[in-house]
Amino acid sequence: MTLDLSNVVLSRIDSSMVELLVKYRIDYLKELQGEQEVSLLEKTKEQLEIFFREALEQERVVAYIASINGEPISFGAMIIKKIPGDFCKPVYLEGDILNMYTVPAARKQGVSAMVLQKLLEYASGSGISKVSLHTTKAGERLYRKFGFGEPIYPVLEFLSL
């Protein structure tokens, strides 16, 4: 599918579109982790629906959808966190980009860049001080084009299994 980007419509996702957001999150997870048992898929879907509905209603997440002729082709979301700061700025907002997903037929044509741009514009206009994300190797090039780089502070993680 070759896209005419002038026909792409970007819209903010609200709680009425949670099922669509969850469907494509599941598609993304299947690409990363492979097919899963039906019971695990249903449990994940149920928990994601609760998470996204609450987060959208409480404005802890902002999400956008790109469509052509009413057909969804790309998504992106940003979790917004209020965290303690320092003496210069005691409290500030951070954004974590996630749920970036483009349907396979529409990839590598600039649609994800449009969604990412919209998320970064939102961050800029909302007083968000820092935006971060995790990426696959396939997505890294896009994010670097937008100025994402290595973290300033070393990142250590503890994963409890």
C-alpha positions as CSV (number, residue, x, y, z in Angstrom):
1,M,0.0,0.0,0.0
2,T,1.4,3.4,-1.0
3,L,0.0,6.2,1.1
4,D,-0.7,9.8,0.2
5,L,0.1,11.4,3.5
6,S,-2.1,14.4,2.7
7,N,-5.1,12.0,3.2
8,V,-4.0,10.9,6.7
9,V,-6.2,12.2,9.4
10,L,-4.8,12.4,12.9
11,S,-7.2,12.3,15.8
12,R,-6.9,12.2,19.6
13,I,-8.1,8.9,21.1
14,D,-10.7,9.1,23.8
15,S,-12.2,6.5,26.1
16,S,-14.8,5.6,23.4
17,M,-11.9,4.1,21.3
18,V,-10.3,2.0,24.0
19,E,-11.2,-1.3,22.3
20,L,-9.4,-0.2,19.1
21,L,-6.3,0.9,21.1
22,V,-6.2,-2.4,22.9
23,K,-6.6,-4.4,19.7
24,Y,-3.6,-2.8,18.1
25,R,-1.6,-3.1,21.4
26,I,-2.3,-6.8,21.3
27,D,-1.2,-6.9,17.6
28,Y,2.1,-5.1,18.6
29,L,2.7,-7.6,21.4
30,K,2.1,-10.6,19.2
31,E,4.7,-9.2,16.8
32,L,7.2,-8.9,19.6
33,Q,6.4,-12.0,21.6
34,G,4.6,-14.3,19.2
35,E,1.1,-15.9,19.4
36,Q,-0.1,-16.7,22.9
37,E,-2.7,-18.9,24.5
38,V,-6.3,-17.7,24.2
39,S,-6.6,-17.4,28.0
40,L,-3.5,-15.2,28.3
41,L,-4.7,-13.0,25.4
42,E,-8.1,-12.5,27.0
43,K,-6.6,-11.7,30.4
44,T,-4.2,-9.2,28.8
45,K,-7.0,-7.7,26.8
46,E,-9.2,-7.3,29.9
47,Q,-6.4,-5.6,31.9
48,L,-5.4,-3.3,29.0
49,E,-9.0,-2.2,28.6
50,I,-9.1,-1.2,32.3
51,F,-5.7,0.5,32.1
52,F,-6.4,2.5,29.0
53,R,-9.9,3.5,30.0
54,E,-8.8,4.8,33.4
55,A,-5.7,6.4,32.1
56,L,-7.5,8.3,29.3
57,E,-10.3,9.4,31.7
58,Q,-7.7,10.6,34.3
59,E,-5.6,12.3,31.6
60,R,-2.6,10.2,32.5
61,V,-2.3,9.1,28.9
62,V,-2.7,10.9,25.6
63,A,-3.0,8.9,22.4
64,Y,-3.4,9.6,18.7
65,I,-4.7,7.6,15.8
66,A,-3.8,8.1,12.1
67,S,-6.5,7.0,9.7
68,I,-7.1,7.0,5.9
69,N,-10.7,6.9,4.7
70,G,-11.8,6.0,8.3
71,E,-9.4,3.0,8.4
72,P,-6.9,3.1,11.4
73,I,-3.3,2.7,10.2
74,S,-1.1,4.0,13.0
75,F,-1.3,4.7,16.7
76,G,0.9,6.2,19.4
77,A,0.4,7.0,23.1
78,M,2.3,8.7,25.9
79,I,2.0,8.0,29.6
80,I,2.2,11.2,31.6
81,K,3.8,11.0,35.0
82,K,4.1,13.7,37.7
83,I,7.4,13.1,39.6
84,P,9.4,14.9,42.3
85,G,12.2,17.1,41.1
86,D,14.9,19.2,42.7
87,F,15.4,22.7,44.2
88,C,15.0,24.3,40.7
89,K,11.8,22.5,39.9
90,P,10.3,20.6,42.8
91,V,7.7,18.7,40.7
92,Y,7.7,18.1,37.0
93,L,6.0,16.0,34.3
94,E,7.6,13.3,32.2
95,G,6.2,11.4,29.2
96,D,6.8,7.9,28.2
97,I,6.0,7.1,24.6
98,L,4.5,3.7,24.1
99,N,1.9,1.8,22.0
100,M,3.5,3.1,18.7
101,Y,2.2,0.8,16.1
102,T,1.6,1.0,12.4
103,V,-0.2,-1.7,10.4
104,P,2.3,-3.6,8.4
105,A,1.0,-2.4,5.0
106,A,1.5,1.2,6.0
107,R,5.0,1.0,7.5
108,K,8.0,3.1,6.4
109,Q,5.9,5.7,4.7
110,G,6.0,8.5,7.3
111,V,2.8,7.8,9.2
112,S,4.5,6.9,12.5
113,A,6.5,10.1,12.2
114,M,3.2,12.1,12.0
115,V,1.9,10.4,15.1
116,L,5.2,10.9,17.0
117,Q,5.2,14.6,16.0
118,K,1.7,15.0,17.4
119,L,2.7,13.4,20.7
120,L,5.8,15.6,21.0
121,E,3.8,18.7,20.2
122,Y,1.4,17.7,23.0
123,A,4.3,17.2,25.3
124,S,5.8,20.6,24.4
125,G,2.4,22.4,25.0
126,S,1.7,20.6,28.3
127,G,4.9,21.4,30.2
128,I,6.3,18.0,30.0
129,S,10.0,18.3,30.7
130,K,11.3,15.0,29.4
131,V,10.0,12.3,26.9
132,S,11.5,8.9,26.8
133,L,10.7,5.5,25.2
134,H,11.8,2.0,24.7
135,T,12.2,0.9,21.1
136,T,12.8,-2.0,18.9
137,K,15.7,-1.9,16.5
138,A,13.2,-1.4,13.7
139,G,11.9,1.8,15.3
140,E,15.2,3.2,16.5
141,R,15.9,5.2,13.3
142,L,12.6,7.1,13.5
143,Y,13.2,8.2,17.1
144,R,16.8,9.2,16.5
145,K,15.6,11.4,13.6
146,F,13.4,13.2,16.1
147,G,16.4,13.8,18.5
148,F,16.0,10.9,20.9
149,G,19.4,9.8,22.1
150,E,21.1,7.9,24.9
151,P,19.9,8.8,28.4
152,I,21.8,11.5,30.2
153,Y,21.8,9.5,33.4
154,P,22.7,5.9,33.4
155,V,19.7,3.6,33.5
156,L,19.6,0.6,35.6
157,E,16.6,-1.7,35.8
158,F,15.5,-4.4,38.2
159,L,13.1,-6.9,36.8
160,S,11.4,-9.0,39.3
161,L,9.9,-12.1,37.7
